[in-house]
Amino acid sequence: MEIIWTKHATDRQKEWERKIRITRQEVEALLTVPEQVVPGDRGVLVAQERRGSGLLRVPFVDTEGGRKILTVYWTSKIQKYWRGE
């Protein structure tokens, strides 16, 4: 599966790497084997995994042959976004 990075997603990943060491490889691994995928707005899906005291969230859209990353962020609002198992 091809992973397509938008400029915005690349910029956000670099910001989070400086803040809490979220690497490009970590984001791609999450997209490849997500802990959980939940629906987002307007047909967007969000891959997410628990990381430290929060969630790493990667909104994306499926494209022909790959996944296009829209943005990358970490949040402490686990209860708001995590879906019960």
C-alpha positions, -999 to +999 in steps of 0.1 A: +000+000+000+013+034-010+012+062+016+008+097+002+019+126+023+003+160+018+024+191+025+002+199+055+006+164+070+044+166+065+046+200+082+024+188+111+044+156+116+076+176+118+060+199+144+050+169+165+084+153+161+099+184+177+073+184+205+070+147+214+091+127+189+064+114+166+084+101+136+074+097+100+080+060+104+056+058+134+028+076+114+033+052+084+033+022+107+000+034+123-016+038+089-004+004+078-016-014+110-039+009+129-050+001+165-084+016+156-100+033+126-130+056+132-151+077+109-143+114+107-160+143+089-170+143+052-159+107+044-125+110+061-113+081+082-090+085+112-064+059+122-055+062+158-035+045+185-030+051+222+004+067+228+016+078+262-013+096+280-031+104+247-039+094+212-019+097+180-045+105+153-040+104+115-069+115+093-067+100+058-086+091+027-083+059+007-072+064-028-066+040-056-037+019-044-030+038-012-038+061+016-035+099+015-026+115+049-044+147+055-029+157+088-012+142+120-018+151+156-017+140+192-044+147+217-050+140+253-088+136+248-089+098+247-125+096+259-137+120+232-122+100+203-117+064+213-145+040+204-153+013+229-141-022+221 
